[in-house]
Amino acid sequence: MRYAISYVSTAKKNLSETEIRQILNDSENNNNKQNITGLLLYSEGNFFQIIEGDQKQIVQLYETIEDDSRHFNVIKLFGKEINKESFDGYKSDFISEDARYSSARLQNYEHYLEVLDKPTKNAVANILKAFIV
Ligand SMILES: Cc1cc2nc3c(=O)[nH]c(=O)nc-3n(C[C@H](O)[C@H](O)[C@H](O)COP(=O)(O)O)c2cc1C
């Protein structure tokens, strides 16, 4: 059974850009090796993530991530079975100040939501929009 979990969180205050980029790179490397798809974004002190894959693996990974001291205020947006095929790979991005306000970028991420049922997709798309723009 494929399963997806999404959350938003707050980065620990004194994390450097290098440390943040390290988290993004590590998660991309680990997830690509394990057939976990989804998206991890960092913007202005916050993370937004969707992870999708084998249910047991995803639940375990989420618990590990939740306990990671490099962020706090982890708020789960949803945990759901996925009926459609998985996301198109795994991607992580650091959204810098000058890259914000880009609707092209938003569209780029919205296709990661296509696998979700409509109400969930709409709710998460709004959160994503608020996160990026
Ligand atoms: C915001 C955030 C997102 C993370 N996302 C992932 C992820 O998608 N995949 C992953 O393997 N580790 C991710 N990590 C790192 C994990 O918390 C953990 O450090 C890593 O899985 C190694 O765990 P281990 O030392 O128990 O093997 C993330 C950490 C943070 C702070």
Ligand as a Chemical Component Dictionary entry (heavy atoms), coordinates in Angstrom:
data_LIG
# 
_chem_comp.id                   LIG 
_chem_comp.type                 NON-POLYMER 
_chem_comp.pdbx_formal_charge   0 
_chem_comp.three_letter_code    LIG 
# 
loop_
_chem_comp_atom.comp_id 
_chem_comp_atom.atom_id 
_chem_comp_atom.alt_atom_id 
_chem_comp_atom.type_symbol 
_chem_comp_atom.charge 
_chem_comp_atom.model_Cartn_x 
_chem_comp_atom.model_Cartn_y 
_chem_comp_atom.model_Cartn_z 
_chem_comp_atom.pdbx_ordinal 
LIG C1  C1  C 0 12.853 19.108 7.717  1  
LIG C2  C2  C 0 13.530 17.768 7.627  2  
LIG C3  C3  C 0 13.163 16.893 6.607  3  
LIG C4  C4  C 0 13.772 15.656 6.485  4  
LIG N1  N1  N 0 13.389 14.827 5.470  5  
LIG C5  C5  C 0 13.987 13.633 5.327  6  
LIG C6  C6  C 0 13.605 12.751 4.289  7  
LIG O1  O1  O 0 12.710 13.033 3.492  8  
LIG N2  N2  N 0 14.267 11.569 4.187  9  
LIG C7  C7  C 0 15.257 11.203 5.039  10 
LIG O2  O2  O 0 15.822 10.116 4.899  11 
LIG N3  N3  N 0 15.623 12.009 6.047  12 
LIG C8  C8  C 0 15.025 13.220 6.214  13 
LIG N4  N4  N 0 15.401 14.043 7.238  14 
LIG C9  C9  C 0 16.480 13.603 8.139  15 
LIG C10 C10 C 0 15.974 12.655 9.192  16 
LIG O3  O3  O 0 15.374 13.380 10.255 17 
LIG C11 C11 C 0 17.149 11.824 9.745  18 
LIG O4  O4  O 0 18.188 12.651 10.164 19 
LIG C12 C12 C 0 17.683 10.886 8.675  20 
LIG O5  O5  O 0 16.632 10.116 8.142  21 
LIG C13 C13 C 0 18.754 9.928  9.222  22 
LIG O6  O6  O 0 18.191 9.170  10.248 23 
LIG P1  P1  P 0 19.004 8.025  10.975 24 
LIG O7  O7  O 0 20.226 8.712  11.534 25 
LIG O8  O8  O 0 18.073 7.497  12.011 26 
LIG O9  O9  O 0 19.344 7.059  9.889  27 
LIG C14 C14 C 0 14.792 15.289 7.395  28 
LIG C15 C15 C 0 15.135 16.166 8.425  29 
LIG C16 C16 C 0 14.524 17.394 8.542  30 
LIG C17 C17 C 0 14.920 18.333 9.645  31 
# 
loop_
_chem_comp_bond.comp_id 
_chem_comp_bond.atom_id_1 
_chem_comp_bond.atom_id_2 
_chem_comp_bond.value_order 
_chem_comp_bond.pdbx_ordinal 
LIG C1  C2  SING 1  
LIG C2  C3  SING 2  
LIG C2  C16 DOUB 3  
LIG C3  C4  DOUB 4  
LIG C4  N1  SING 5  
LIG C4  C14 SING 6  
LIG N1  C5  DOUB 7  
LIG C5  C6  SING 8  
LIG C5  C8  SING 9  
LIG C6  O1  DOUB 10 
LIG C6  N2  SING 11 
LIG N2  C7  SING 12 
LIG C7  O2  DOUB 13 
LIG C7  N3  SING 14 
LIG N3  C8  DOUB 15 
LIG C8  N4  SING 16 
LIG N4  C9  SING 17 
LIG N4  C14 SING 18 
LIG C9  C10 SING 19 
LIG C10 O3  SING 20 
LIG C10 C11 SING 21 
LIG C11 O4  SING 22 
LIG C11 C12 SING 23 
LIG C12 O5  SING 24 
LIG C12 C13 SING 25 
LIG C13 O6  SING 26 
LIG O6  P1  SING 27 
LIG P1  O7  DOUB 28 
LIG P1  O8  SING 29 
LIG P1  O9  SING 30 
LIG C14 C15 DOUB 31 
LIG C15 C16 SING 32 
LIG C16 C17 SING 33 
# 
